[in-house]
Amino acid sequence: MDDPYDLVLGMFAVAIAAVMLIAGELYFVWAPDPPQTYTPPPSVVTSSINGDRAPN
């Protein structure tokens, strides 16, 4: 690194990344829970076949 501004720019980038990571963590901690969605109960499959075979 010949230019001292490279070091300053690198430190600035690390500081911005740290702020973004902290902001993301705070968002996940304080974000409201997603609303509960209604899921209908599973349908019951019935059959008209009772297992007995018809006479031949």
C-alpha positions in Angstrom: 0.0 0.0 0.0 1.9 3.0 -1.3 -1.0 5.4 -0.8 -2.1 6.1 2.8 -5.6 6.7 1.5 -5.9 3.0 0.7 -5.6 2.2 4.4 -8.2 4.9 5.2 -10.6 3.6 2.5 -10.1 0.0 3.8 -10.9 1.0 7.4 -13.9 2.9 6.2 -15.2 -0.1 4.3 -14.7 -2.3 7.4 -16.5 0.2 9.5 -19.4 0.3 7.1 -19.6 -3.5 7.0 -19.7 -3.6 10.8 -22.5 -1.1 10.9 -24.5 -3.0 8.3 -24.0 -6.3 10.2 -25.1 -4.7 13.5 -28.1 -3.2 11.8 -29.1 -6.5 10.2 -28.8 -8.3 13.6 -31.0 -5.6 15.2 -33.5 -6.0 12.5 -33.8 -9.7 13.0 -34.1 -9.3 16.8 -36.7 -6.5 16.7 -38.7 -7.4 13.6 -42.3 -8.4 14.2 -43.3 -12.0 13.8 -44.9 -12.8 10.5 -48.7 -13.0 10.6 -50.2 -16.4 11.1 -51.7 -17.8 7.9 -54.8 -19.9 7.9 -54.1 -23.4 6.7 -57.2 -25.5 6.1 -57.3 -29.0 7.7 -56.2 -31.8 5.5 -59.0 -33.3 3.5 -60.2 -36.8 4.4 -60.2 -39.2 1.4 -63.1 -41.6 1.5 -63.9 -44.4 -0.9 -67.1 -46.1 -1.8 -65.3 -49.4 -2.1 -65.7 -51.2 1.2 -63.2 -54.0 0.5 -65.8 -56.7 -0.3 -65.8 -58.0 -3.8 -69.0 -58.2 -5.9 -70.1 -61.7 -6.8 -69.1 -62.9 -10.3 
